Amino acid sequence: MEVWLSGTRAELDAATAALADLGHVIQQGQRWPMGGADAGRYRLYLRLAVAAARIRPAPDAGGELIDLTAARALRRPA
């Protein structure tokens, strides 16, 4: 699995740790600073090995759906 992440250093650390819990990180790119309205945020490329069975949550796992409308309302303007 490949993913580009964008966020603060703390957010990238948390996201990397959470994704690594699903499998293991094969490749981690350099953090690239973003500019303009995104100053203080970084981009990060990750390549992970994740077993497909680990991605599917159990029906009784108690996970919650993300409220996209609320998330978008809290998002910083571009």
All heavy atoms as TSV, in Angstrom:
chain	resi	resn	atom	element	x	y	z
A	1	MET	N	N	0.846	-1.152	0.000
A	1	MET	CA	C	0.000	0.000	0.000
A	1	MET	C	C	0.900	1.225	0.000
A	1	MET	O	O	1.922	1.260	0.670
A	1	MET	CB	C	-0.878	-0.031	1.264
A	1	MET	CG	C	-1.787	1.150	1.410
A	1	MET	SD	S	-2.917	0.939	2.807
A	1	MET	CE	C	-2.087	1.935	4.029
A	2	GLU	N	N	0.500	2.240	-0.777
A	2	GLU	CA	C	1.235	3.498	-0.822
A	2	GLU	C	C	0.296	4.624	-0.426
A	2	GLU	O	O	-0.879	4.614	-0.795
A	2	GLU	CB	C	1.768	3.767	-2.217
A	2	GLU	CG	C	2.772	2.728	-2.682
A	2	GLU	CD	C	3.233	2.996	-4.095
A	2	GLU	OE1	O	3.772	4.092	-4.349
A	2	GLU	OE2	O	3.040	2.118	-4.936
A	3	VAL	N	N	0.826	5.589	0.299
A	3	VAL	CA	C	-0.004	6.703	0.746
A	3	VAL	C	C	0.847	7.968	0.882
A	3	VAL	O	O	2.011	7.906	1.269
A	3	VAL	CB	C	-0.704	6.358	2.090
A	3	VAL	CG1	C	0.290	6.115	3.190
A	3	VAL	CG2	C	-1.696	7.415	2.486
A	4	TRP	N	N	0.260	9.095	0.498
A	4	TRP	CA	C	0.851	10.404	0.769
A	4	TRP	C	C	0.073	11.003	1.911
A	4	TRP	O	O	-1.160	11.026	1.896
A	4	TRP	CB	C	0.724	11.334	-0.452
A	4	TRP	CG	C	1.778	11.144	-1.472
A	4	TRP	CD1	C	1.677	10.423	-2.628
A	4	TRP	CD2	C	3.102	11.670	-1.456
A	4	TRP	NE1	N	2.852	10.468	-3.316
A	4	TRP	CE2	C	3.752	11.239	-2.623
A	4	TRP	CE3	C	3.801	12.462	-0.547
A	4	TRP	CZ2	C	5.069	11.574	-2.908
A	4	TRP	CZ3	C	5.113	12.801	-0.842
A	4	TRP	CH2	C	5.730	12.355	-2.017
A	5	LEU	N	N	0.773	11.474	2.912
A	5	LEU	CA	C	0.151	12.107	4.064
A	5	LEU	C	C	0.532	13.580	4.089
A	5	LEU	O	O	1.634	13.951	3.696
A	5	LEU	CB	C	0.638	11.453	5.359
A	5	LEU	CG	C	0.400	9.949	5.505
A	5	LEU	CD1	C	1.136	9.422	6.732
A	5	LEU	CD2	C	-1.077	9.659	5.592
A	6	SER	N	N	-0.372	14.417	4.562
A	6	SER	CA	C	-0.101	15.843	4.756
A	6	SER	C	C	-0.546	16.209	6.149
A	6	SER	O	O	-1.651	15.842	6.562
A	6	SER	CB	C	-0.878	16.688	3.746
A	6	SER	OG	O	-0.506	16.375	2.434
A	7	GLY	N	N	0.295	16.935	6.880
A	7	GLY	CA	C	-0.083	17.369	8.218
A	7	GLY	C	C	1.097	17.944	8.970
A	7	GLY	O	O	2.190	18.102	8.430
A	8	THR	N	N	0.861	18.246	10.231
A	8	THR	CA	C	1.934	18.742	11.092
A	8	THR	C	C	2.855	17.572	11.445
A	8	THR	O	O	2.522	16.414	11.201
A	8	THR	CB	C	1.363	19.337	12.389
A	8	THR	OG1	O	0.715	18.292	13.117
A	8	THR	CG2	C	0.385	20.468	12.111
A	9	ARG	N	N	3.968	17.877	12.052
A	9	ARG	CA	C	4.891	16.806	12.463
A	9	ARG	C	C	4.194	15.815	13.395
A	9	ARG	O	O	4.308	14.608	13.237
A	9	ARG	CB	C	6.117	17.390	13.162
A	9	ARG	CG	C	7.063	18.111	12.236
A	9	ARG	CD	C	8.278	18.631	12.997
A	9	ARG	NE	N	9.153	19.385	12.136
A	9	ARG	CZ	C	10.147	18.858	11.428
A	9	ARG	NH1	N	10.391	17.570	11.490
A	9	ARG	NH2	N	10.908	19.624	10.672
A	10	ALA	N	N	3.441	16.333	14.366
A	10	ALA	CA	C	2.745	15.468	15.323
A	10	ALA	C	C	1.690	14.609	14.619
A	10	ALA	O	O	1.541	13.421	14.921
A	10	ALA	CB	C	2.104	16.302	16.424
A	11	GLU	N	N	0.955	15.203	13.692
A	11	GLU	CA	C	-0.065	14.451	12.950
A	11	GLU	C	C	0.574	13.354	12.108
A	11	GLU	O	O	0.071	12.224	12.052
A	11	GLU	CB	C	-0.883	15.387	12.059
A	11	GLU	CG	C	-1.793	16.312	12.828
A	11	GLU	CD	C	-2.391	17.409	11.971
A	11	GLU	OE1	O	-1.819	17.761	10.912
A	11	GLU	OE2	O	-3.444	17.927	12.369
A	12	LEU	N	N	1.689	13.671	11.457
A	12	LEU	CA	C	2.380	12.665	10.642
A	12	LEU	C	C	2.931	11.542	11.510
A	12	LEU	O	O	2.862	10.366	11.131
A	12	LEU	CB	C	3.498	13.310	9.817
A	12	LEU	CG	C	3.031	14.280	8.725
A	12	LEU	CD1	C	4.237	14.904	8.035
A	12	LEU	CD2	C	2.124	13.603	7.733
A	13	ASP	N	N	3.464	11.883	12.682
A	13	ASP	CA	C	3.952	10.853	13.605
A	13	ASP	C	C	2.819	9.919	14.019
A	13	ASP	O	O	2.968	8.699	14.019
A	13	ASP	CB	C	4.581	11.488	14.849
A	13	ASP	CG	C	5.910	12.166	14.566
A	13	ASP	OD1	O	6.522	11.881	13.515
A	13	ASP	OD2	O	6.334	12.980	15.406
A	14	ALA	N	N	1.668	10.509	14.381
A	14	ALA	CA	C	0.520	9.706	14.822
A	14	ALA	C	C	-0.015	8.841	13.691
A	14	ALA	O	O	-0.317	7.656	13.884
A	14	ALA	CB	C	-0.577	10.619	15.365
A	15	ALA	N	N	-0.134	9.404	12.493
A	15	ALA	CA	C	-0.652	8.650	11.353
A	15	ALA	C	C	0.305	7.527	10.962
A	15	ALA	O	O	-0.123	6.409	10.664
A	15	ALA	CB	C	-0.886	9.581	10.167
A	16	THR	N	N	1.597	7.799	10.974
A	16	THR	CA	C	2.591	6.780	10.638
A	16	THR	C	C	2.531	5.632	11.639
A	16	THR	O	O	2.547	4.459	11.260
A	16	THR	CB	C	4.006	7.381	10.596
A	16	THR	OG1	O	4.039	8.410	9.603
A	16	THR	CG2	C	5.053	6.342	10.260
A	17	ALA	N	N	2.426	5.959	12.925
A	17	ALA	CA	C	2.340	4.917	13.955
A	17	ALA	C	C	1.074	4.087	13.785
A	17	ALA	O	O	1.108	2.855	13.892
A	17	ALA	CB	C	2.386	5.549	15.344
A	18	ALA	N	N	-0.047	4.753	13.500
A	18	ALA	CA	C	-1.311	4.025	13.328
A	18	ALA	C	C	-1.256	3.108	12.116
A	18	ALA	O	O	-1.697	1.947	12.175
A	18	ALA	CB	C	-2.466	5.011	13.188
A	19	LEU	N	N	-0.696	3.586	11.015
A	19	LEU	CA	C	-0.588	2.754	9.818
A	19	LEU	C	C	0.406	1.615	10.025
A	19	LEU	O	O	0.188	0.502	9.550
A	19	LEU	CB	C	-0.193	3.613	8.610
A	19	LEU	CG	C	-1.288	4.553	8.113
A	19	LEU	CD1	C	-0.722	5.551	7.115
A	19	LEU	CD2	C	-2.436	3.768	7.504
A	20	ALA	N	N	1.485	1.879	10.743
A	20	ALA	CA	C	2.477	0.826	11.009
A	20	ALA	C	C	1.874	-0.284	11.865
A	20	ALA	O	O	2.287	-1.442	11.757
A	20	ALA	CB	C	3.707	1.418	11.686
A	21	ASP	N	N	0.887	0.046	12.687
A	21	ASP	CA	C	0.217	-0.971	13.496
A	21	ASP	C	C	-0.555	-1.969	12.637
A	21	ASP	O	O	-0.836	-3.087	13.072
A	21	ASP	CB	C	-0.748	-0.332	14.504
A	21	ASP	CG	C	-0.026	0.287	15.679
A	21	ASP	OD1	O	1.177	-0.005	15.875
A	21	ASP	OD2	O	-0.657	1.079	16.401
A	22	LEU	N	N	-0.917	-1.563	11.419
A	22	LEU	CA	C	-1.641	-2.460	10.506
A	22	LEU	C	C	-0.719	-3.471	9.827
A	22	LEU	O	O	-1.179	-4.481	9.330
A	22	LEU	CB	C	-2.358	-1.654	9.424
A	22	LEU	CG	C	-3.497	-0.767	9.884
A	22	LEU	CD1	C	-3.991	0.073	8.718
A	22	LEU	CD2	C	-4.622	-1.603	10.454
A	23	GLY	N	N	0.544	-3.168	9.753
A	23	GLY	CA	C	1.510	-4.030	9.076
A	23	GLY	C	C	2.906	-3.539	9.406
A	23	GLY	O	O	3.249	-3.381	10.566
A	24	HIS	N	N	3.690	-3.246	8.365
A	24	HIS	CA	C	4.978	-2.602	8.637
A	24	HIS	C	C	5.361	-1.676	7.492
A	24	HIS	O	O	4.962	-1.860	6.355
A	24	HIS	CB	C	6.086	-3.623	8.952
A	24	HIS	CG	C	6.463	-4.488	7.793
A	24	HIS	ND1	N	5.814	-5.650	7.484
A	24	HIS	CD2	C	7.443	-4.352	6.867
A	24	HIS	CE1	C	6.363	-6.197	6.413
A	24	HIS	NE2	N	7.350	-5.432	6.022
A	25	VAL	N	N	6.128	-0.638	7.849
A	25	VAL	CA	C	6.560	0.378	6.895
A	25	VAL	C	C	7.735	-0.170	6.096
A	25	VAL	O	O	8.746	-0.564	6.668
A	25	VAL	CB	C	6.962	1.688	7.619
A	25	VAL	CG1	C	7.486	2.709	6.624
A	25	VAL	CG2	C	5.783	2.243	8.405
A	26	ILE	N	N	7.573	-0.217	4.783
A	26	ILE	CA	C	8.644	-0.687	3.898
A	26	ILE	C	C	9.545	0.477	3.503
A	26	ILE	O	O	10.764	0.348	3.451
A	26	ILE	CB	C	8.059	-1.338	2.629
A	26	ILE	CG1	C	7.263	-2.580	3.004
A	26	ILE	CG2	C	9.150	-1.670	1.625
A	26	ILE	CD1	C	6.487	-3.162	1.848
A	27	GLN	N	N	8.919	1.609	3.216
A	27	GLN	CA	C	9.680	2.787	2.806
A	27	GLN	C	C	9.015	4.029	3.375
A	27	GLN	O	O	7.796	4.160	3.325
A	27	GLN	CB	C	9.728	2.885	1.283
A	27	GLN	CG	C	10.476	4.086	0.763
A	27	GLN	CD	C	10.427	4.165	-0.765
A	27	GLN	OE1	O	9.937	3.272	-1.424
A	27	GLN	NE2	N	10.938	5.247	-1.301
A	28	GLN	N	N	9.827	4.918	3.928
A	28	GLN	CA	C	9.320	6.197	4.423
A	28	GLN	C	C	10.141	7.293	3.785
A	28	GLN	O	O	11.364	7.332	3.926
A	28	GLN	CB	C	9.422	6.268	5.942
A	28	GLN	CG	C	8.876	7.553	6.514
A	28	GLN	CD	C	8.782	7.522	8.034
A	28	GLN	OE1	O	8.734	6.469	8.635
A	28	GLN	NE2	N	8.757	8.702	8.624
A	29	GLY	N	N	9.470	8.173	3.056
A	29	GLY	CA	C	10.156	9.270	2.390
A	29	GLY	C	C	10.522	10.381	3.351
A	29	GLY	O	O	10.227	10.325	4.551
A	30	GLN	N	N	11.165	11.394	2.797
A	30	GLN	CA	C	11.508	12.588	3.579
A	30	GLN	C	C	10.262	13.419	3.801
A	30	GLN	O	O	9.358	13.428	2.968
A	30	GLN	CB	C	12.480	13.457	2.786
A	30	GLN	CG	C	13.918	13.280	3.116
A	30	GLN	CD	C	14.724	14.337	2.382
A	30	GLN	OE1	O	14.578	14.526	1.180
A	30	GLN	NE2	N	15.589	15.016	3.104
A	31	ARG	N	N	10.214	14.133	4.893
A	31	ARG	CA	C	9.132	15.088	5.112
A	31	ARG	C	C	9.453	16.341	4.306
A	31	ARG	O	O	10.517	16.926	4.466
A	31	ARG	CB	C	9.016	15.448	6.585
A	31	ARG	CG	C	8.531	14.306	7.406
A	31	ARG	CD	C	8.488	14.684	8.858
A	31	ARG	NE	N	8.156	13.482	9.609
A	31	ARG	CZ	C	7.522	13.487	10.756
A	31	ARG	NH1	N	7.177	14.619	11.308
A	31	ARG	NH2	N	7.256	12.363	11.369
A	32	TRP	N	N	8.517	16.730	3.451
A	32	TRP	CA	C	8.716	17.912	2.631
A	32	TRP	C	C	7.849	19.039	3.166
A	32	TRP	O	O	6.633	18.893	3.264
A	32	TRP	CB	C	8.346	17.618	1.168
A	32	TRP	CG	C	9.308	16.667	0.551
A	32	TRP	CD1	C	9.169	15.316	0.445
A	32	TRP	CD2	C	10.569	16.983	0.000
A	32	TRP	NE1	N	10.275	14.774	-0.140
A	32	TRP	CE2	C	11.159	15.773	-0.438
A	32	TRP	CE3	C	11.275	18.157	-0.178
A	32	TRP	CZ2	C	12.407	15.722	-1.035
A	32	TRP	CZ3	C	12.516	18.104	-0.780
A	32	TRP	CH2	C	13.066	16.896	-1.207
A	33	PRO	N	N	8.470	20.168	3.536
A	33	PRO	CA	C	7.683	21.287	4.055
A	33	PRO	C	C	6.768	21.867	2.982
A	33	PRO	O	O	7.141	21.942	1.807
A	33	PRO	CB	C	8.726	22.304	4.497
A	33	PRO	CG	C	10.004	21.902	3.867
A	33	PRO	CD	C	9.895	20.460	3.479
A	34	MET	N	N	5.577	22.225	3.385
A	34	MET	CA	C	4.624	22.863	2.484
A	34	MET	C	C	4.694	24.362	2.708
A	34	MET	O	O	5.145	24.828	3.749
A	34	MET	CB	C	3.219	22.315	2.765
A	34	MET	CG	C	3.127	20.806	2.537
A	34	MET	SD	S	1.568	20.071	3.058
A	34	MET	CE	C	0.517	20.612	1.722
A	35	GLY	N	N	4.264	25.131	1.739
A	35	GLY	CA	C	4.361	26.582	1.855
A	35	GLY	C	C	3.004	27.255	1.781
A	35	GLY	O	O	1.957	26.601	1.795
A	36	GLY	N	N	3.034	28.554	1.711
A	36	GLY	CA	C	1.804	29.338	1.590
A	36	GLY	C	C	0.894	29.150	2.784
A	36	GLY	O	O	1.324	29.198	3.931
A	37	ALA	N	N	-0.387	28.915	2.495
A	37	ALA	CA	C	-1.383	28.735	3.557
A	37	ALA	C	C	-1.123	27.467	4.368
A	37	ALA	O	O	-1.642	27.327	5.467
A	37	ALA	CB	C	-2.781	28.680	2.950
A	38	ASP	N	N	-0.313	26.554	3.818
A	38	ASP	CA	C	-0.003	25.300	4.506
A	38	ASP	C	C	1.341	25.330	5.231
A	38	ASP	O	O	1.868	24.291	5.614
A	38	ASP	CB	C	-0.021	24.133	3.516
A	38	ASP	CG	C	-1.419	23.780	3.083
A	38	ASP	OD1	O	-2.309	23.748	3.939
A	38	ASP	OD2	O	-1.628	23.542	1.881
A	39	ALA	N	N	1.906	26.513	5.432
A	39	ALA	CA	C	3.181	26.626	6.149
A	39	ALA	C	C	3.047	25.968	7.522
A	39	ALA	O	O	2.023	26.094	8.179
A	39	ALA	CB	C	3.572	28.089	6.293
A	40	GLY	N	N	4.069	25.230	7.917
A	40	GLY	CA	C	4.042	24.508	9.189
A	40	GLY	C	C	3.533	23.078	9.042
A	40	GLY	O	O	3.512	22.322	9.998
A	41	ARG	N	N	3.127	22.726	7.823
A	41	ARG	CA	C	2.670	21.364	7.538
A	41	ARG	C	C	3.676	20.723	6.581
A	41	ARG	O	O	4.461	21.400	5.938
A	41	ARG	CB	C	1.269	21.387	6.909
A	41	ARG	CG	C	0.252	22.022	7.852
A	41	ARG	CD	C	-1.127	22.060	7.247
A	41	ARG	NE	N	-1.631	20.689	7.204
A	41	ARG	CZ	C	-2.426	20.223	6.257
A	41	ARG	NH1	N	-2.810	20.994	5.268
A	41	ARG	NH2	N	-2.836	18.976	6.293
A	42	TYR	N	N	3.627	19.403	6.499
A	42	TYR	CA	C	4.585	18.645	5.700
A	42	TYR	C	C	3.859	17.574	4.897
A	42	TYR	O	O	2.755	17.159	5.248
A	42	TYR	CB	C	5.614	17.960	6.613
A	42	TYR	CG	C	6.405	18.929	7.436
A	42	TYR	CD1	C	5.900	19.436	8.625
A	42	TYR	CD2	C	7.659	19.354	7.016
A	42	TYR	CE1	C	6.609	20.349	9.370
A	42	TYR	CE2	C	8.375	20.270	7.759
A	42	TYR	CZ	C	7.852	20.759	8.931
A	42	TYR	OH	O	8.565	21.671	9.675
A	43	ARG	N	N	4.496	17.120	3.816
A	43	ARG	CA	C	4.021	15.965	3.055
A	43	ARG	C	C	4.968	14.811	3.340
A	43	ARG	O	O	6.171	15.004	3.497
A	43	ARG	CB	C	4.039	16.246	1.552
A	43	ARG	CG	C	2.949	17.158	1.090
A	43	ARG	CD	C	2.970	17.320	-0.394
A	43	ARG	NE	N	4.281	17.833	-0.791
A	43	ARG	CZ	C	4.795	17.750	-2.001
A	43	ARG	NH1	N	4.148	17.164	-2.951
A	43	ARG	NH2	N	5.969	18.248	-2.273
A	44	LEU	N	N	4.409	13.605	3.378
A	44	LEU	CA	C	5.208	12.421	3.663
A	44	LEU	C	C	4.680	11.253	2.853
A	44	LEU	O	O	3.472	11.001	2.837
A	44	LEU	CB	C	5.148	12.077	5.155
A	44	LEU	CG	C	5.861	10.805	5.605
A	44	LEU	CD1	C	7.370	10.935	5.422
A	44	LEU	CD2	C	5.516	10.490	7.041
A	45	TYR	N	N	5.568	10.537	2.180
A	45	TYR	CA	C	5.212	9.345	1.415
A	45	TYR	C	C	5.537	8.108	2.246
A	45	TYR	O	O	6.608	8.020	2.839
A	45	TYR	CB	C	6.018	9.307	0.116
A	45	TYR	CG	C	5.909	8.009	-0.638
A	45	TYR	CD1	C	4.815	7.745	-1.440
A	45	TYR	CD2	C	6.904	7.049	-0.531
A	45	TYR	CE1	C	4.707	6.559	-2.128
A	45	TYR	CE2	C	6.812	5.854	-1.223
A	45	TYR	CZ	C	5.714	5.611	-2.017
A	45	TYR	OH	O	5.610	4.430	-2.697
A	46	LEU	N	N	4.589	7.174	2.303
A	46	LEU	CA	C	4.817	5.901	2.984
A	46	LEU	C	C	4.460	4.750	2.058
A	46	LEU	O	O	3.467	4.821	1.335
A	46	LEU	CB	C	3.943	5.768	4.235
A	46	LEU	CG	C	4.209	6.666	5.421
A	46	LEU	CD1	C	3.173	6.394	6.507
A	46	LEU	CD2	C	5.604	6.448	5.962
A	47	ARG	N	N	5.257	3.700	2.100
A	47	ARG	CA	C	4.910	2.431	1.455
A	47	ARG	C	C	4.855	1.405	2.575
A	47	ARG	O	O	5.793	1.281	3.360
A	47	ARG	CB	C	5.952	2.026	0.413
A	47	ARG	CG	C	5.568	0.727	-0.298
A	47	ARG	CD	C	6.546	0.370	-1.362
A	47	ARG	NE	N	6.409	1.322	-2.450
A	47	ARG	CZ	C	7.299	1.457	-3.417
A	47	ARG	NH1	N	8.383	0.722	-3.427
A	47	ARG	NH2	N	7.110	2.331	-4.370
A	48	LEU	N	N	3.715	0.706	2.669
A	48	LEU	CA	C	3.484	-0.235	3.760
A	48	LEU	C	C	3.131	-1.612	3.220
A	48	LEU	O	O	2.555	-1.738	2.150
A	48	LEU	CB	C	2.320	0.248	4.635
A	48	LEU	CG	C	2.462	1.662	5.166
A	48	LEU	CD1	C	1.252	2.468	4.816
A	48	LEU	CD2	C	2.675	1.628	6.644
A	49	ALA	N	N	3.460	-2.624	3.998
A	49	ALA	CA	C	3.002	-3.983	3.723
A	49	ALA	C	C	1.881	-4.254	4.719
A	49	ALA	O	O	2.102	-4.254	5.927
A	49	ALA	CB	C	4.133	-4.984	3.900
A	50	VAL	N	N	0.671	-4.428	4.187
A	50	VAL	CA	C	-0.498	-4.636	5.028
A	50	VAL	C	C	-1.257	-5.850	4.500
A	50	VAL	O	O	-1.569	-5.920	3.316
A	50	VAL	CB	C	-1.425	-3.398	4.995
A	50	VAL	CG1	C	-2.658	-3.623	5.851
A	50	VAL	CG2	C	-0.678	-2.153	5.437
A	51	ALA	N	N	-1.543	-6.790	5.376
A	51	ALA	CA	C	-2.342	-7.946	4.975
A	51	ALA	C	C	-3.782	-7.484	4.785
A	51	ALA	O	O	-4.333	-6.786	5.629
A	51	ALA	CB	C	-2.270	-9.030	6.048
A	52	ALA	N	N	-4.394	-7.855	3.664
A	52	ALA	CA	C	-5.755	-7.411	3.348
A	52	ALA	C	C	-6.739	-7.776	4.460
A	52	ALA	O	O	-7.669	-7.028	4.750
A	52	ALA	CB	C	-6.206	-7.993	2.026
A	53	ALA	N	N	-6.559	-8.908	5.103
A	53	ALA	CA	C	-7.466	-9.321	6.167
A	53	ALA	C	C	-7.415	-8.360	7.342
A	53	ALA	O	O	-8.393	-8.199	8.064
A	53	ALA	CB	C	-7.126	-10.740	6.630
A	54	ARG	N	N	-6.298	-7.677	7.548
A	54	ARG	CA	C	-6.168	-6.734	8.665
A	54	ARG	C	C	-6.944	-5.444	8.396
A	54	ARG	O	O	-7.304	-4.743	9.316
A	54	ARG	CB	C	-4.698	-6.388	8.903
A	54	ARG	CG	C	-3.821	-7.517	9.340
A	54	ARG	CD	C	-3.682	-7.622	10.802
A	54	ARG	NE	N	-3.294	-6.334	11.371
A	54	ARG	CZ	C	-3.329	-6.085	12.650
A	54	ARG	NH1	N	-3.710	-7.002	13.491
A	54	ARG	NH2	N	-2.979	-4.918	13.120
A	55	ILE	N	N	-7.188	-5.140	7.138
A	55	ILE	CA	C	-7.850	-3.889	6.794
A	55	ILE	C	C	-9.342	-3.959	7.090
A	55	ILE	O	O	-9.953	-2.993	7.490
A	55	ILE	CB	C	-7.614	-3.536	5.311
A	55	ILE	CG1	C	-6.125	-3.274	5.084
A	55	ILE	CG2	C	-8.430	-2.328	4.891
A	55	ILE	CD1	C	-5.747	-3.079	3.649
A	56	ARG	N	N	-9.941	-5.113	6.914
A	56	ARG	CA	C	-11.386	-5.264	7.109
A	56	ARG	C	C	-11.713	-5.336	8.602
A	56	ARG	O	O	-11.327	-6.282	9.270
A	56	ARG	CB	C	-11.866	-6.539	6.429
A	56	ARG	CG	C	-11.704	-6.497	4.944
A	56	ARG	CD	C	-12.311	-7.747	4.318
A	56	ARG	NE	N	-11.829	-7.856	2.969
A	56	ARG	CZ	C	-10.951	-8.752	2.549
A	56	ARG	NH1	N	-10.474	-9.658	3.365
A	56	ARG	NH2	N	-10.559	-8.772	1.299
A	57	PRO	N	N	-12.444	-4.358	9.125
A	57	PRO	CA	C	-12.805	-4.419	10.544
A	57	PRO	C	C	-13.880	-5.480	10.782
A	57	PRO	O	O	-14.700	-5.744	9.909
A	57	PRO	CB	C	-13.342	-3.026	10.842
A	57	PRO	CG	C	-13.783	-2.489	9.522
A	57	PRO	CD	C	-12.905	-3.139	8.482
A	58	ALA	N	N	-13.846	-6.051	11.934
A	58	ALA	CA	C	-14.882	-7.013	12.313
A	58	ALA	C	C	-16.205	-6.272	12.444
A	58	ALA	O	O	-16.224	-5.108	12.829
A	58	ALA	CB	C	-14.510	-7.685	13.630
A	59	PRO	N	N	-17.340	-6.933	12.135
A	59	PRO	CA	C	-18.639	-6.252	12.219
A	59	PRO	C	C	-18.933	-5.685	13.603
A	59	PRO	O	O	-19.613	-4.687	13.730
A	59	PRO	CB	C	-19.640	-7.345	11.877
A	59	PRO	CG	C	-18.864	-8.409	11.190
A	59	PRO	CD	C	-17.450	-8.293	11.668
A	60	ASP	N	N	-18.419	-6.291	14.649
A	60	ASP	CA	C	-18.687	-5.813	16.002
A	60	ASP	C	C	-17.506	-5.026	16.585
A	60	ASP	O	O	-17.370	-4.902	17.786
A	60	ASP	CB	C	-19.029	-6.991	16.915
A	60	ASP	CG	C	-17.885	-8.000	17.004
A	60	ASP	OD1	O	-16.937	-7.909	16.194
A	60	ASP	OD2	O	-17.941	-8.862	17.892
A	61	ALA	N	N	-16.649	-4.479	15.705
A	61	ALA	CA	C	-15.451	-3.785	16.160
A	61	ALA	C	C	-15.771	-2.455	16.844
A	61	ALA	O	O	-14.927	-1.884	17.512
A	61	ALA	CB	C	-14.488	-3.553	14.991
A	62	GLY	N	N	-16.982	-1.948	16.648
A	62	GLY	CA	C	-17.367	-0.707	17.322
A	62	GLY	C	C	-16.784	0.543	16.695
A	62	GLY	O	O	-16.760	1.584	17.320
A	63	GLY	N	N	-16.318	0.457	15.455
A	63	GLY	CA	C	-15.775	1.634	14.782
A	63	GLY	C	C	-16.868	2.641	14.470
A	63	GLY	O	O	-18.056	2.338	14.480
A	64	GLU	N	N	-16.459	3.876	14.225
A	64	GLU	CA	C	-17.408	4.935	13.926
A	64	GLU	C	C	-17.127	5.498	12.552
A	64	GLU	O	O	-15.991	5.523	12.103
A	64	GLU	CB	C	-17.287	6.054	14.958
A	64	GLU	CG	C	-17.648	5.626	16.367
A	64	GLU	CD	C	-17.525	6.779	17.348
A	64	GLU	OE1	O	-17.562	7.943	16.911
A	64	GLU	OE2	O	-17.396	6.505	18.534
A	65	LEU	N	N	-18.177	5.936	11.884
A	65	LEU	CA	C	-18.021	6.613	10.610
A	65	LEU	C	C	-17.594	8.051	10.850
A	65	LEU	O	O	-17.953	8.658	11.862
A	65	LEU	CB	C	-19.336	6.592	9.830
A	65	LEU	CG	C	-19.821	5.222	9.396
A	65	LEU	CD1	C	-21.188	5.348	8.730
A	65	LEU	CD2	C	-18.833	4.572	8.450
A	66	ILE	N	N	-16.861	8.597	9.917
A	66	ILE	CA	C	-16.425	9.986	10.011
A	66	ILE	C	C	-17.536	10.876	9.461
A	66	ILE	O	O	-18.064	10.618	8.386
A	66	ILE	CB	C	-15.127	10.208	9.209
A	66	ILE	CG1	C	-14.001	9.385	9.792
A	66	ILE	CG2	C	-14.757	11.681	9.170
A	66	ILE	CD1	C	-12.758	9.372	8.934
A	67	ASP	N	N	-17.885	11.914	10.183
A	67	ASP	CA	C	-18.857	12.894	9.723
A	67	ASP	C	C	-18.106	13.875	8.821
A	67	ASP	O	O	-17.434	14.794	9.302
A	67	ASP	CB	C	-19.483	13.606	10.926
A	67	ASP	CG	C	-20.523	14.638	10.519
A	67	ASP	OD1	O	-20.629	14.971	9.318
A	67	ASP	OD2	O	-21.234	15.102	11.421
A	68	LEU	N	N	-18.194	13.659	7.502
A	68	LEU	CA	C	-17.427	14.480	6.566
A	68	LEU	C	C	-17.862	15.940	6.587
A	68	LEU	O	O	-17.042	16.837	6.425
A	68	LEU	CB	C	-17.538	13.914	5.152
A	68	LEU	CG	C	-16.818	12.593	4.925
A	68	LEU	CD1	C	-17.050	12.104	3.513
A	68	LEU	CD2	C	-15.336	12.737	5.189
A	69	THR	N	N	-19.130	16.200	6.784
A	69	THR	CA	C	-19.600	17.582	6.830
A	69	THR	C	C	-18.961	18.323	7.997
A	69	THR	O	O	-18.463	19.445	7.838
A	69	THR	CB	C	-21.138	17.625	6.960
A	69	THR	OG1	O	-21.692	16.900	5.849
A	69	THR	CG2	C	-21.656	19.044	6.948
A	70	ALA	N	N	-18.916	17.692	9.165
A	70	ALA	CA	C	-18.287	18.310	10.337
A	70	ALA	C	C	-16.784	18.468	10.120
A	70	ALA	O	O	-16.200	19.484	10.478
A	70	ALA	CB	C	-18.565	17.486	11.588
A	71	ALA	N	N	-16.144	17.449	9.546
A	71	ALA	CA	C	-14.697	17.523	9.285
A	71	ALA	C	C	-14.374	18.644	8.321
A	71	ALA	O	O	-13.398	19.375	8.514
A	71	ALA	CB	C	-14.197	16.186	8.759
A	72	ARG	N	N	-15.190	18.813	7.278
A	72	ARG	CA	C	-14.946	19.879	6.311
A	72	ARG	C	C	-15.150	21.265	6.938
A	72	ARG	O	O	-14.463	22.213	6.604
A	72	ARG	CB	C	-15.867	19.710	5.103
A	72	ARG	CG	C	-15.457	18.578	4.218
A	72	ARG	CD	C	-16.366	18.458	3.005
A	72	ARG	NE	N	-15.951	17.335	2.189
A	72	ARG	CZ	C	-16.720	16.305	1.877
A	72	ARG	NH1	N	-17.968	16.255	2.290
A	72	ARG	NH2	N	-16.249	15.321	1.137
A	73	ALA	N	N	-16.093	21.355	7.865
A	73	ALA	CA	C	-16.350	22.638	8.536
A	73	ALA	C	C	-15.158	23.057	9.382
A	73	ALA	O	O	-14.910	24.252	9.561
A	73	ALA	CB	C	-17.603	22.532	9.403
A	74	LEU	N	N	-14.399	22.099	9.908
A	74	LEU	CA	C	-13.242	22.392	10.752
A	74	LEU	C	C	-11.958	22.569	9.964
A	74	LEU	O	O	-10.951	23.024	10.494
A	74	LEU	CB	C	-13.047	21.274	11.788
A	74	LEU	CG	C	-14.190	21.104	12.777
A	74	LEU	CD1	C	-13.959	19.865	13.645
A	74	LEU	CD2	C	-14.333	22.344	13.644
A	75	ARG	N	N	-11.983	22.195	8.678
A	75	ARG	CA	C	-10.783	22.244	7.828
A	75	ARG	C	C	-10.366	23.682	7.593
A	75	ARG	O	O	-11.186	24.576	7.396
A	75	ARG	CB	C	-11.080	21.542	6.516
A	75	ARG	CG	C	-9.909	21.453	5.594
A	75	ARG	CD	C	-10.237	20.634	4.388
A	75	ARG	NE	N	-11.338	21.244	3.659
A	75	ARG	CZ	C	-11.925	20.702	2.623
A	75	ARG	NH1	N	-11.560	19.521	2.199
A	75	ARG	NH2	N	-12.909	21.317	2.000
A	76	ARG	N	N	-9.054	23.887	7.575
A	76	ARG	CA	C	-8.513	25.207	7.266
A	76	ARG	C	C	-8.718	25.494	5.788
A	76	ARG	O	O	-8.581	24.603	4.963
A	76	ARG	CB	C	-7.019	25.271	7.563
A	76	ARG	CG	C	-6.681	25.156	9.015
A	76	ARG	CD	C	-5.249	25.447	9.282
A	76	ARG	NE	N	-4.335	25.027	8.225
A	76	ARG	CZ	C	-3.071	24.732	8.397
A	76	ARG	NH1	N	-2.544	24.831	9.584
A	76	ARG	NH2	N	-2.311	24.378	7.399
A	77	PRO	N	N	-9.027	26.734	5.411
A	77	PRO	CA	C	-9.178	27.052	3.982
A	77	PRO	C	C	-7.851	26.902	3.254
A	77	PRO	O	O	-6.785	27.111	3.823
A	77	PRO	CB	C	-9.646	28.499	3.975
A	77	PRO	CG	C	-9.457	29.022	5.358
A	77	PRO	CD	C	-9.257	27.862	6.276
A	78	ALA	N	N	-7.929	26.507	1.998
A	78	ALA	CA	C	-6.722	26.314	1.177
A	78	ALA	C	C	-6.120	27.632	0.762
A	78	ALA	O	O	-6.693	28.638	0.748
A	78	ALA	CB	C	-7.055	25.490	-0.054
